[in-house]
Amino acid sequence: MRFVIIGSGRVGLRTARVLREEGHEVTLVEADANKVERARNDDFEVVEGDGAREEVLKQADLESADAVGALTGDLNVNFAGCMVGKHYGCRTVLRIDEDYREDIYRKFASDVDEVVYPERLGAIAAKNALMGGNVRAIADIAQNLQVVELTITDESPVKGYSISELSLPANSRILAFGKADEAMGIPLPDDSLEVGDRVAVLADFTVLQDVRQILVGDASRETAQAMTGGN
């Protein structure tokens, strides 16, 4: 897959590295000359200029991009970049910075595919948002622990099981459960796992693949590899 990332600061560059390590193509867009030099020294293709401007983003060849991640520290730049990306048919991921407020989230969330808050979630969450799919990071708890949200698919080996019948690997546990299109809450023993339902799991990185296999199935192997790669 091919990605355009606006912003080569800490979040943008880390996200780009994770994607590149998994074999994806990444083009960075950056206005700051020092950050441009750093990214190029890291062997990234970089378009120098304002990521809020269409003429700059066109140089990054949006027409061939699968997704645009607007990951600068400037919400206005990020939103403008996402709107340009949307015009070109790209999946759009908008970063909200440390001044996050619920009203800001609601204002922008309906216009983009996903909003991320990477100061808390880390580059892996931004990368998962760009990839899309049935597995996404919610939080990095420690160096070896992550909370992930998994969506039950038709290929799930436990489709139709109840929570009480579900057996996960050691070093993992269910934190929350939600029926499709409903809020997540405390999992109950009789809750059944159906297509579209979501399960939040706390797991050690060493068992994430096994957890994914049990809850999602083989159809999302690439997404699961994206989730665990680069860590």
C-alpha positions, 0 to 999 in steps of 0.5 A: 500500500502507499501512504502520504503522511503530512508532518515529519515530526515525532509522530509522523516520522515514527508512523512512517518508519513503522509502515516502511518496515512492513513494506509499504511505500511512504511519502512525507510532506513537511514545511520545516526545513530541519525536519525535511532534512532529518526525514531525507537522512532517514531515506524517506521521499519528502515533499517540502511545503505546506501540507494544507495546500493542494498544489503541495500535496499533488506533488506527493501523487495523491492519485496513487495513494491509499490513505493520507495521514495528517499528523502535524501538531496543527489541527487546521493544517491537518484538517485541510490536508484531509479534505484535499486527500478526501477529494482524491479518494484517499482514506483520511486520518486526522491527528488531534493534539494535546489540546483535545476536547470532545467538541473538537472531536465531534466537529471534525470526526464526521468529515474524516475516516478516523481521528487519532490522538497519538500523544496517548496512543503512539505511532502504532495507533496512527498507523492502524488508523491509516491501514483500516481493518478489523484490528486497531490499537486503543492504547499502549499500556507499557513496552510489552502491553497494548489494548486492542479493539477487535471486530468479529468477522465471518471468519472468526473461529468463535463466532456464535460463542458466548463470552463464558465459552471464550478461551484466550491465551495467557497474558491476555484478558477481555476488558470490554465488549460491545454489540455492533453499533452500540457502546462498549461496556462490561462483558457479561458471561452470556454475551454472544459474539456475532459478526460486527461485535467488538471486543477490547482486549489487554494483551502482551505483544507476544500473544497478539497474533494468537488473540487476533486468530481467535477473535478475527480469523485468517481474513485479517492476517495483514491487519494483524501483522500491521498491528504487531510490526514495528514494535 
